[in-house]
Amino acid sequence: MSTGYRAVLVVPEFRFVFAAHALSTLGTVVCELALAVLVFQRTASPLLSALTFALGLLPYVLGGTVLSAVADRFPARRVLVTCDLVCAGLAAGLLVPWMPVAALLALRCVVAAIAPVFAGTRAATLGDVLPGGALFSLGTSLLRVTNQTAQLTGFAVGGVLLAAIPPRAVLGVTVSTFLVSALLLAVGTPARPARSVDGGALLSASWSGARVLLADRRVRALLALAWVPPMFVVVSEGLLTSYVGALGASPAGLGPLMCGMPIGAIGGSLLAGTLLGHRARVRLCFPVVLAATLPPLGYLTHPGVAVALLCQIGVGAGIVYTFGVDAWFLDVVPEHLRGRAMTLLTAGSMTAQGLGMTLAGAAAEFAPVHAVIAGGAVIALPTVGLVVGYASRVRRVAPASAGFRPGG
């Protein structure tokens, strides 16, 4: 019998989902880079150029609340293929030469608003493709590894392309990746019925689903565990550019630092997914998420690039805690609300990261960057500790069918 990540890669349908995810993620990363360059070329504004990245996070809250019912109300394959095709059309709009900068940013916003619906629908479908907490958490982990890998390769590929062809031509690559992703999902995944047949307006269905989910304390604990730690994890990442500047180091030092968290996430996930069994991975959830708050304390000494890189790798390795979160999620969320729950989880996590970066940036206006990063860790440890304590209490009183047992 296949073990580790091999156990999910032998499933034909998952291979199609995995390939489609890799392509669309790579296309999104290349799009962000090319659009940022295009906007800067046209405006010479660092703020507007930075907005092309920020607008990839902020609209998640809109898609995660207003549109979350889409993930359950319509057949999954139709939703996934439609999302890819709409994103391909929006990316094609970015190619129009006379498109105003405001319109370019608006199109970027719409793509970002669609993202949580796509991610929530795909995550809910994984529960059917990979039944059981062990396979589901492995499959979800492998998709996260793909995200991190796309961060590393996407910027590298995008940089090479931008050196050879204009930004608009690079954006054409994004259109192609979305189209191929849609084709893979259309031919490689079976038609499944909608999870829910609830009627009413889409907005009311989305809100009512969220209310039902949040009324369950197990779901509340799970969402807190999925949302709060990422808000602190991104503090150092959001301030790396400023930190390199404060060090007086060469801008070339920023590249390795930006790779630190993805390297830690990829390495930690692959090691845990390959070497550990499901029970061991789940049992590590609480200890790992607490340990992940500690590496940024290394910034207290205002370290050089090499030590800061080790800190970033340590933070990134904390992603291993999500194995436990994923297993719990599959067990406690009702089947007919799974799509809405996954969409809400994704949207909340991305919004929390945007909030964490914003607050860290604001604090760095008044305090040294290294102190802000280390201070974030000082606040993170007790805050995440409270979340872990709450989740642990809920686990102890939850019915046996809840399934999430980090301790055994």
N, C-alpha and C positions, 0 to 999 in steps of 0.2 A: 504494500500500500504506500502511496506517495505521502511524504511528510513535508512540513514547512510550506514554503511558497509553491513547491511543486504540486501540492494537493489542490491548489486553486488553478494553477496554470494547465492542468490536465483537463479541466472542464472547458469544452469547446466554446460555449456561449461566453464564458468569462474572458477567453482570449480575444474575442471580438470587442467586448466592452473595454478591455484593457488597451487594445490597440487604438480604439476610437478615442479613449480618454487621453492617451499619450499624444495623439495628433492634435486634438483640440486644445490641450493645455499648452503644447509647444507653440501653436498658432497664436494663442492669447498672449503669451510672453513676448513673442516676436512683434505682435501688434502693439503692445504697450511701448516697447522700445522704439519702434519705427514712428509711432504717433508722437511720442515725446520729442524726437528729433525733428519731425515735420513741423510741429507747433513751435518749437524754439527757432527753427529756421525762418518761419513766417512772422514771429512776433519779437524775437530776442528777449522773451520774458521768462526768467527762471520759474516764476510762480505758475504761469500757465503751463509750462512744460511739466512741472511737478504735479499739477492737477491731473494730468493724464494718468498718473499712477494712483493718486488718491481716489479718483473717480472709479477706479477698479474695486474699491472697498465700500465706499459710502452707500451706493445704491442697494447693497445687499439687504439692508433692513427693509427696503420697500418690497423687493421681490420675495423676501422671507415672510412678510406679513400679509400683504395684499394678494399675492399670487400663490400662496402655499397650497391652497386647495386643488390647484391644477394637478399637482403630483398624485392625488388620489382620485380625482373625479374623471380623469381621462386615461385610456390605456397607455401604459408606460412607454412602449415603443413609439407610439404616435407623438407623445410629448417630447421624447428625446430627439427624434428625427426632426420634428418641427423646430425645436430650440436651435439645433445646429443649422438648419436652413435659414432661420430668421437671422442668426448671428452672421452667417455667410453674406446675407443680403445687406446687413448693416455694415459689415466690413467692406463690402463693395462700395457702399456709399462714401466711405472714407477715401476712396480713390478718385472721386470727382474733383477735378482741378480747381473749380471755382467755389468749392464748399467753404463757407466762412469758418473761422476757428471756433466760434461758439457752437456752430452746428456739428463740427467734428467732436467737440467735447460732449455734446448732447447725445450723439450716436454712441460714444463710449459709455455714457451713463446707462443707456438702454441695454447694451450688451451686458453690463455688470448687473443690471436688475434681473436679467434672464438667468444669469449664472446660478443663483441659489435654487431656482426651480429645477434646472437641469441636474444640479448636483444632488438635490433632495430626491428627485425621481430615480436617478441612477442608484443612489444609496439604498432606497427602499427596494428596488428591483434586485439588488444583490442578495437580499434576504431570501429571494426565490431561487436565484441562480446558485447561491452557495448556502444551503440550509444549515442551520446550527451555528451556535456562537463561535466555535473554533474556526470554521471555514469563513464565516462572515467577517470576523475581525482580521483574519489573514488577508482576505481580498481587499478590505478597506485600507489596511496598512499598505498593501502593494500599490494602491492608487495614490496614497499619500507619498510614498517613495517616488512615484512618477512625477508628482507635483514638484517635489524638491529637485529631482533630476532635471526637470524642465527649466527650473530657475537657473541651474548651472549651464545647461546646454543651450537654452533659448537665448540668453544674453550673448553667449559666445557666437552662436549661429547668426543671430541678428546683427551683431557687430561686424562679422565678416561680410554679410550681405550688404549692410549699409556702406561698407568701404568700397563695394563694387558697383552697386546700383542705387538709384534714388529711393528715398523713403516710401514713396507711393508704390513703387514696384515691389518693395518688401511687403507692404500691406497686401499685395496680391497673393503672397504666399499664405497669409492668414485665411483669405477666402478659400483657397484650395484645401487647407487643413480641415476647415469646418465642413466642406462639401464631402471630402473623403470620410470624415468621421460619421456624417449622416448616412452615407452609403454602407459603411461597415455595420452600423446599428440596424439599418433597414434589412440587410440580408443575413446578419448573424444572430439576431435575437428573435424569438418567437413572439407572436401576438398574444398578449395576456389581457384579460378583461380589466376594467377599472377596479380599484380597490373599494371605492365608495360610490354609492348611487344617491347621495344626499342632494336635495334640490336647493333652490334659493340662489341668491346672488353669489358670485364668486367671492366678493369681499366678506360677506356675512359668513359664508362657509369657512373661509380662512380664519376669521376671528373666532368663530365658535369652536373650531377644531383646536385652536391655540388655548382657549379657555378650558376645554376638557382636558387637554394635556397638562396644563399648569395646575389643575385641581388635584392631580396625582402627585403626592409628595416624592415618590420615587422618580418621576420625571423631572420634578423641580430640582432634586438633588443632582440628577444626571446632567441637566442643562447647566447648573452652576459649575459642575466639575468640567464641563466642556467649554464654558465661556470665560470663567475667571482666570485660570492660569495663562491662556494665550494673551490676555490683556497685559500681563507683566512680561511675558516672554519677549514681546516685540519692542520693549523699551530700549534695550541695547541696540537692536537692529535698526531702529528708527533714528538713532543718534550716531551711528558709525561714521557718517560723513563728517559731522561736526567733531567727533572724537579724533579722527585722523588729522583734521585741521588744527585742533588744539595741541596735538602732539608735535606739530610742525613737520610731520612725516610727508614723504612724497605721496601724491595722489595715487600712485601705483599700489600703495599699501591698502587702499580701500577694497580693491578687487578680492584679495585673499580673505579679508575680514567678512565681506559680504557672502563669501562661500562657506564660512564657518558653520552657521546654523544648518544649511542644507547638508553639509558633510556629516555633521553630528546626527541629523535626523535619518539620513540614508543608512549610515553605519549602524546606529542603534536599532533601527527597524529590521534591517537585514540580519543582524546578529540574533535579536530576540525571536524573529520569525523563523530563523533557521535552526538555532541551537536549543530553544526552549519549547516545552510543551504548552498546550493551551492553558492548563491550570497555573503553571508557573508564570506565564505572561500576565494573566489576569491578577494573580496574587501580587505582582509587582506594581500594580496601578498606583496605590496610595504612596508607598515609599518613593517611587520614581518621581511622581509629580511634586512631592515635597523637596526632593533632592535637586530637581531642576531649577528651583528658585535660588540655589546657593552660588553657582558659578559667577554671576555678575558681581558678587562681593569682591571678586578679584580686582575689579576696577578701582577699589578704594586706594590702591597703591599707585594709581595712574600708570599702568604698565605699558610697555611698548607693544608693537604690532604682534609679535610672536605670542606673548602671554595673552593678549586680548583675543587672539585667534583661538587659543585653547579654551578660553572662557566661552566663546561663541559655540564651539563644538560641544562643550558640556551642556549648554542650554538646549541646543538642537537635539541632543540625545534624549532629552526628556520626553520626546514625542512617543516613546515606548509606552507611556501611561495610557495612551488612547486605545491600546488593545483591550484593556479592562472596560473602558467607557463604551466601546463598540459592542462588546459582548452583553453588557448590561442593557444597552439600548434595544437590542434585538429582542431581549426577553421581556422588557416591561412595557413597551409601546404596543397598543392595540393594532392589529393588522390593518384595519380600515383607516387608521390615522397615521400609518408609518410614513407615507410620503410627506404629509404635512409636518410630522415630527422631524424628519431628516432635513427638510427645508428650513425649519425654524432653528434647528441646531446649527446648521451651516451659516445661516444669516447672522445669528447671534455671535458666533465665533468670529466671523469676519468684522462685524461691527465693533466687537470688543477690542480687536486688534487695532482698528482705526482709532478708537478712543484712546487706547494705551499710547499709540504713537503721538497723538495730538497732545495729550497731557504731558508726556515726556518732553516734547518739543517746547511746550509752554514753560515748563519748569526750567529747562536749559537756558531760557532767556534771562533767568535771574540767578542761576547757580552754575558752578563748573560742570561740564558735561560728565566727567568721570564720577562726580559726587551724585549726580542725578541717576546715573545707571546703578551705582551701588545702593543709593537710597531706595530705588525701585525694588531691589532685592530685599532690603530690610523690611519694606512694607509687604512685599509678596509673601514672605515666609509665614507670618501669622495669619494673613488673609486667606491664603490657600489652605493653611492649617485649619481654619474655621470651616472652610468648604469640605475638606476631607473629613473632619469630625462630624459634620452634618450628614454627609453621605454614608459614613460608617454607622451612625445611629439608625438611619433609614434602613440600611442593609440588615441590621440586627432584628428590626421589628417587622421587616417585609415578609410576606408569605414565602414559603419554600420555593414556589414556582417562579419567584422573581429572578432567581438564577445567578445574580451577581454576588460572588462570594470571594473577595480578594484574599480572605484569610484561609480559604480551603476549598 
